[in-house]
Amino acid sequence: MQTNERNLMLASMHQVMPLWNSFSQCMYMCVYIFLLFLSFSYIFSRRIIFCVKFYFSETEQENR
């Protein structure tokens, strides 16, 4: 009886495992994409801020 229950447990685990594996892979991909997005946005925001500062300093020098 015990071994039968254990086999059923293992069978149910094996049925659930592919779902769990795909879910974990999706989670890893989502986290990876999120980190990539954060790094890109950080780089672009720094560049945009630099360009805006440069532009404003140029216009200020022209105004003087």
KOLFIRO-719958 format. One record per residue: residue number from 1; residue in three letters; chain; x, y, z of N, C-alpha, C in turn. Coordinates in nm, 3 decimals. Each point is the difference from the previous one (the first is absolute). Layout:
BEGIN
+-----+---------+--------+---------+---------+---------+---------+---------+---------+---------+---------+---------+
! num ! residuo ! cadena !     nc1 !     nc2 !     nc3 !    cac1 !    cac2 !    cac3 !     cc1 !     cc2 !     cc3 !
+-----+---------+--------+---------+---------+---------+---------+---------+---------+---------+---------+---------+
! NUM !     ala !      A !       X !       Y !       Z !       X !       Y !       Z !       X !       Y !       Z !
...
+-----+---------+--------+---------+---------+---------+---------+---------+---------+---------+---------+---------+
end
This chain:
BEGIN
+-----+---------+--------+---------+---------+---------+---------+---------+---------+---------+---------+---------+
! num ! residuo ! cadena !     nc1 !     nc2 !     nc3 !    cac1 !    cac2 !    cac3 !     cc1 !     cc2 !     cc3 !
+-----+---------+--------+---------+---------+---------+---------+---------+---------+---------+---------+---------+
!   1 !     met !      A !   0.084 !  -0.120 !   0.000 !  -0.084 !   0.120 !   0.000 !   0.088 !   0.126 !   0.000 !
!   2 !     gln !      A !   0.101 !  -0.001 !   0.085 !   0.087 !   0.118 !   0.009 !   0.069 !   0.025 !  -0.134 !
!   3 !     thr !      A !   0.056 !  -0.106 !  -0.059 !   0.074 !   0.019 !  -0.125 !  -0.094 !   0.049 !  -0.110 !
!   4 !     asn !      A !  -0.125 !  -0.049 !   0.000 !  -0.096 !   0.044 !  -0.101 !  -0.027 !   0.149 !   0.013 !
!   5 !     glu !      A !  -0.020 !   0.047 !   0.122 !  -0.024 !   0.144 !   0.021 !   0.121 !   0.081 !  -0.044 !
!   6 !     arg !      A !   0.118 !  -0.055 !   0.032 !   0.122 !   0.074 !  -0.039 !   0.013 !   0.007 !  -0.152 !
!   7 !     asn !      A !  -0.034 !  -0.111 !  -0.066 !   0.005 !   0.002 !  -0.146 !  -0.099 !   0.100 !  -0.058 !
!   8 !     leu !      A !  -0.118 !   0.006 !   0.059 !  -0.099 !   0.099 !  -0.045 !   0.053 !   0.141 !   0.021 !
!   9 !     met !      A !   0.062 !   0.023 !   0.115 !   0.058 !   0.132 !   0.028 !   0.105 !   0.034 !  -0.105 !
!  10 !     leu !      A !   0.089 !  -0.097 !  -0.028 !   0.106 !   0.025 !  -0.098 !  -0.059 !   0.027 !  -0.138 !
!  11 !     ala !      A !  -0.105 !  -0.077 !  -0.035 !  -0.062 !   0.019 !  -0.131 !  -0.060 !   0.141 !  -0.009 !
!  12 !     ser !      A !  -0.070 !   0.042 !   0.106 !  -0.059 !   0.134 !  -0.002 !   0.111 !   0.106 !  -0.004 !
!  13 !     met !      A !   0.109 !  -0.023 !   0.071 !   0.113 !   0.092 !  -0.004 !   0.055 !   0.010 !  -0.142 !
!  14 !     his !      A !   0.015 !  -0.115 !  -0.066 !   0.053 !   0.001 !  -0.137 !  -0.095 !   0.070 !  -0.095 !
!  15 !     gln !      A !  -0.130 !  -0.010 !   0.027 !  -0.095 !   0.074 !  -0.084 !   0.011 !   0.149 !   0.025 !
!  16 !     val !      A !   0.027 !   0.039 !   0.123 !   0.005 !   0.143 !   0.034 !   0.136 !   0.061 !  -0.039 !
!  17 !     met !      A !   0.105 !  -0.079 !   0.003 !   0.135 !   0.053 !  -0.022 !   0.016 !   0.074 !  -0.133 !
!  18 !     pro !      A !  -0.046 !  -0.053 !  -0.114 !   0.017 !   0.076 !  -0.125 !  -0.066 !   0.138 !   0.007 !
!  19 !     leu !      A !  -0.119 !   0.005 !   0.060 !  -0.066 !   0.129 !   0.019 !   0.088 !   0.093 !   0.083 !
!  20 !     trp !      A !   0.054 !  -0.054 !   0.109 !   0.082 !   0.082 !   0.089 !   0.126 !   0.045 !  -0.072 !
!  21 !     asn !      A !   0.060 !  -0.091 !  -0.079 !   0.122 !   0.037 !  -0.072 !  -0.028 !   0.113 !  -0.098 !
!  22 !     ser !      A !  -0.109 !  -0.011 !  -0.076 !  -0.032 !   0.105 !  -0.096 !  -0.030 !   0.131 !   0.074 !
!  23 !     phe !      A !  -0.069 !  -0.010 !   0.114 !  -0.032 !   0.119 !   0.078 !   0.127 !   0.067 !   0.051 !
!  24 !     ser !      A !   0.093 !  -0.080 !   0.054 !   0.124 !   0.057 !   0.052 !   0.082 !   0.062 !  -0.113 !
!  25 !     gln !      A !   0.002 !  -0.067 !  -0.116 !   0.074 !   0.056 !  -0.114 !  -0.062 !   0.133 !  -0.042 !
!  26 !     cys !      A !  -0.133 !   0.006 !   0.000 !  -0.068 !   0.125 !  -0.036 !   0.034 !   0.108 !   0.102 !
!  27 !     met !      A !   0.003 !  -0.037 !   0.128 !   0.034 !   0.097 !   0.104 !   0.143 !   0.051 !  -0.021 !
!  28 !     tyr !      A !   0.093 !  -0.093 !  -0.029 !   0.139 !   0.042 !  -0.022 !   0.008 !   0.095 !  -0.120 !
!  29 !     met !      A !  -0.073 !  -0.035 !  -0.106 !   0.003 !   0.085 !  -0.118 !  -0.058 !   0.138 !   0.032 !
!  30 !     cys !      A !  -0.110 !   0.003 !   0.075 !  -0.061 !   0.129 !   0.035 !   0.097 !   0.084 !   0.082 !
!  31 !     val !      A !   0.067 !  -0.062 !   0.097 !   0.095 !   0.074 !   0.084 !   0.116 !   0.050 !  -0.084 !
!  32 !     tyr !      A !   0.049 !  -0.087 !  -0.092 !   0.112 !   0.037 !  -0.086 !  -0.037 !   0.118 !  -0.089 !
!  33 !     ile !      A !  -0.120 !  -0.007 !  -0.061 !  -0.045 !   0.110 !  -0.087 !  -0.018 !   0.127 !   0.081 !
!  34 !     phe !      A !  -0.054 !  -0.015 !   0.123 !  -0.021 !   0.117 !   0.086 !   0.134 !   0.066 !   0.033 !
!  35 !     leu !      A !   0.101 !  -0.081 !   0.033 !   0.131 !   0.056 !   0.031 !   0.061 !   0.067 !  -0.122 !
!  36 !     leu !      A !  -0.014 !  -0.063 !  -0.117 !   0.051 !   0.061 !  -0.123 !  -0.069 !   0.135 !  -0.024 !
!  37 !     phe !      A !  -0.133 !   0.001 !   0.018 !  -0.076 !   0.122 !  -0.020 !   0.046 !   0.109 !   0.096 !
!  38 !     leu !      A !   0.023 !  -0.038 !   0.127 !   0.046 !   0.098 !   0.099 !   0.135 !   0.056 !  -0.039 !
!  39 !     ser !      A !   0.093 !  -0.086 !  -0.040 !   0.134 !   0.048 !  -0.037 !  -0.008 !   0.092 !  -0.121 !
!  40 !     phe !      A !  -0.080 !  -0.040 !  -0.101 !  -0.012 !   0.085 !  -0.119 !  -0.062 !   0.134 !   0.034 !
!  41 !     ser !      A !  -0.106 !  -0.002 !   0.081 !  -0.066 !   0.126 !   0.035 !   0.096 !   0.088 !   0.080 !
!  42 !     tyr !      A !   0.082 !  -0.062 !   0.088 !   0.097 !   0.079 !   0.077 !   0.100 !   0.067 !  -0.092 !
!  43 !     ile !      A !   0.054 !  -0.077 !  -0.096 !   0.099 !   0.056 !  -0.092 !  -0.063 !   0.111 !  -0.084 !
!  44 !     phe !      A !  -0.121 !  -0.028 !  -0.054 !  -0.064 !   0.100 !  -0.086 !  -0.037 !   0.125 !   0.078 !
!  45 !     ser !      A !  -0.046 !  -0.019 !   0.125 !  -0.038 !   0.117 !   0.080 !   0.124 !   0.085 !   0.027 !
!  46 !     arg !      A !   0.112 !  -0.064 !   0.030 !   0.123 !   0.078 !   0.023 !   0.039 !   0.075 !  -0.126 !
!  47 !     arg !      A !  -0.012 !  -0.065 !  -0.116 !   0.037 !   0.066 !  -0.125 !  -0.093 !   0.117 !  -0.029 !
!  48 !     ile !      A !  -0.129 !  -0.023 !   0.022 !  -0.099 !   0.107 !  -0.027 !   0.026 !   0.118 !   0.092 !
!  49 !     ile !      A !   0.028 !  -0.029 !   0.129 !   0.027 !   0.109 !   0.095 !   0.126 !   0.076 !  -0.043 !
!  50 !     phe !      A !   0.101 !  -0.075 !  -0.043 !   0.124 !   0.065 !  -0.044 !  -0.028 !   0.088 !  -0.122 !
!  51 !     cys !      A !  -0.077 !  -0.053 !  -0.096 !  -0.030 !   0.078 !  -0.120 !  -0.081 !   0.125 !   0.036 !
!  52 !     val !      A !  -0.096 !  -0.015 !   0.090 !  -0.083 !   0.115 !   0.040 !   0.086 !   0.104 !   0.069 !
!  53 !     lys !      A !   0.088 !  -0.044 !   0.090 !   0.088 !   0.096 !   0.069 !   0.090 !   0.071 !  -0.101 !
!  54 !     phe !      A !   0.056 !  -0.077 !  -0.093 !   0.086 !   0.058 !  -0.102 !  -0.077 !   0.102 !  -0.084 !
!  55 !     tyr !      A !  -0.123 !  -0.037 !  -0.038 !  -0.082 !   0.089 !  -0.081 !  -0.031 !   0.129 !   0.076 !
!  56 !     phe !      A !  -0.038 !  -0.015 !   0.129 !  -0.034 !   0.119 !   0.077 !   0.123 !   0.087 !   0.021 !
!  57 !     ser !      A !   0.116 !  -0.060 !   0.023 !   0.120 !   0.081 !   0.018 !   0.034 !   0.073 !  -0.130 !
!  58 !     glu !      A !  -0.020 !  -0.066 !  -0.114 !   0.025 !   0.064 !  -0.129 !  -0.094 !   0.119 !  -0.020 !
!  59 !     thr !      A !  -0.128 !  -0.019 !   0.029 !  -0.097 !   0.108 !  -0.020 !   0.028 !   0.115 !   0.097 !
!  60 !     glu !      A !   0.043 !  -0.033 !   0.122 !   0.033 !   0.106 !   0.096 !   0.119 !   0.082 !  -0.050 !
!  61 !     gln !      A !   0.100 !  -0.069 !  -0.056 !   0.117 !   0.072 !  -0.052 !  -0.041 !   0.088 !  -0.117 !
!  62 !     glu !      A !  -0.094 !  -0.049 !  -0.084 !  -0.046 !   0.082 !  -0.112 !  -0.077 !   0.122 !   0.049 !
!  63 !     asn !      A !  -0.074 !  -0.017 !   0.107 !  -0.082 !   0.111 !   0.050 !   0.087 !   0.110 !   0.058 !
!  64 !     arg !      A !   0.113 !  -0.037 !   0.057 !   0.082 !   0.103 !   0.064 !   0.063 !   0.095 !  -0.101 !
+-----+---------+--------+---------+---------+---------+---------+---------+---------+---------+---------+---------+
end
